[in-house]
């Protein structure tokens, strides 16, 4: 168990490493991280055995910060309202600077650290897919929706639709000419298309 002082040092290292990895990628040295964290290099290695370990921890922590709030399985609102609300929150998170930088950092290291993509997917997208799939499964059991594919695949299908032009361009660092109202309309149309396609036959 870490002491309060040791925990503070660890957090200093994580904060400094996250910023430097985001700015410079994996090439940043442990000496630079120690300097930015105002700790010794030995202290860095006392908490993280390797740079890979530190890098993975930073990515996982950023993914956790960007996770969606839990989607209540017993939400009493209409399914469309629940999905539209979920969809707008999901896209808002994807468009944050932290989420975009975390995604770019994972992509940037694909060749040198291919396993990092697995960490990113496990800590981020897979959690959201599982959460949405559980809700969709409940709606199928209640006869509201009916899927010809698994609930997980249906959840993935909807989430990919929801990225839209705004997220796509934001991840590439490009401006988007859509207004927030136009983007909201796009999100709602994705939900409507999804629900029409999987509406349970009466």
Buried (B, 14 or more C-beta within 10 A) or exposed (E): EEEEEEEEBBEBBBBBBBBBBBEEBBEBEBEBBBBBBEBEBEBBBBBBEEBEEBBBBBBBBBBEBBEBEEBEEEBEEEBBEBBBBBBBEBBBBBBEEBBBBBBBBBEBBEEEBEEBBEBBBEBBBBBBBEBBBBBBBBBBEEEBBEBEEEBBEBBBBBBEBBBBBBBEBBBEEEEBEBEEEEBBEBBBEBBEEBBEBBEEEE
